Amino acid sequence: MLYSQKDKKELESCLMQLEKEYAEVKKKGLKLDMSRGKPSTSQLSLSADILSVVNKDADCFSDNGTDCRNYGLLEGLPKARQLFADILGVKAENVLIGGASSLNLMYDEVARAMMFGVAGGEKPWSAQGKVKFLCPVPGYDRHFAICELMGIEMLNVPMTKDGPDMDMIEKLVSEDESIKGIWCVPKYANPDGTVYSDETVRRFAALRPKAKDFRIFWDNAYAVHDLYEEVKLANLFELSKEYGNENLPIMFTSTSKITYAGAGLAAMAASAANIEKTKKSMGIQTIGYDKINQLRHVRYFPDADAVKEHMKKHAEILRPKFKTVISAFEKELAPLGIAKWSNPKGGYFISLDVEKGCAKRVYQLAKEAGVTLTPAGAPYPYGVDKNDENLRIAPSFPPVSELKEAVDVLCLCVKIAAAEKYLGKL
Ligand SMILES: Cc1ncc(COP(=O)(O)O)c(C=O)c1O
């Protein structure tokens, strides 16, 4: 029966029963973790052979004879640029290869814009007074941390089933010149798994920002991370050209969740003017990134199809984990009407909305019972979820057996917090 249909007495006896169960769970001294959005050990082992494709001096030369042990090729190996170009739907000349982390590239792009301005921009962002970014919420906490560190004011934009609220975005960017950017995770958004609709991508391509130095930070971290059949995202880069907006998008991705989260390859893609501007300061930062790792990746993945084949093996490992969480929510929470959740078809996260005002309480209850969750509020700028309702669930790392135990505890905590709320005890 729905909690909302229970009377006070029923809810009170319900809560007493739940508290008894909770006390039993606490006695078990569990140590479980649903907070880590990283590949499991068995996923990392899928790429084991990449470690042996370059293992002696003679292996260190690329197809065109580049000695990958030496300095040079700031932009990255041509084949690595082509591989990412095919993943992102752009040309190789529009791609720059970085180190192991796309977050690092994003941080650098924002820092560069703050210090030196963007291509065609007259002044550095930081020399123009207040700088603001639009932040679709819930979103990726580390994007927001970059803005917070750099003193960029963040404005929340709610997510819809098709992506962020485009009416709001179009209005805000057309009116406010201090809005210089927006964070987007267009495919399997972190944390709700939304894939931006074709219409949303087109509206991004057609934006008419008041700030001529506005940029879309298009973090396509989950470009090939389908759990089921391949889902296609519209090509923002091509569409932007149609609207004379080719300098608007700056795209990012990496192989963190393809090969190794700690030793993969990251890339960014943008217009010729944007790439030129970036290279100017990147070339002062470094003489070049790790080309041996680039060589490993292009030997291991001759083309984008090889990447897609490899991703099917990841999906096989991940699917049962997502199913474990979703099935528990359906069985334990759905009949009570006290939560809503996303059921993503790819990516790394599930977004759980509990009763308003209960997320922090659920986090605390779970923690005390030995289950670590991502702190409530993390997917929001400044860590503030004004409804205190959202929790980000990361099912990838623990084995299914542990995950099952952890999600059962989580459901218990969601029920307790909701009962407390209905009884006015929160
Ligand atoms: C949306 C998003 N972007 C970027 C990253 C980190 O990417 P990288 O490992 O390439 O720095 C993550 C990791 O969870 C992510 O969820």
The ligand as an ORCA input file, in Angstrom:
! r2SCAN-3c Opt
* xyz 0 1
  C      30.448     12.933    -17.071
  C      31.856     12.594    -16.734
  N      32.847     13.265    -17.312
  C      34.141     12.987    -17.039
  C      34.479     11.998    -16.133
  C      35.915     11.740    -15.859
  O      36.566     11.495    -17.059
  P      38.106     11.236    -17.155
  O      38.400      9.972    -16.450
  O      38.349     11.163    -18.630
  O      38.823     12.409    -16.537
  C      33.462     11.269    -15.501
  C      33.782     10.233    -14.514
  O      32.959      9.738    -13.804
  C      32.125     11.578    -15.820
  O      31.099     10.916    -15.245
*
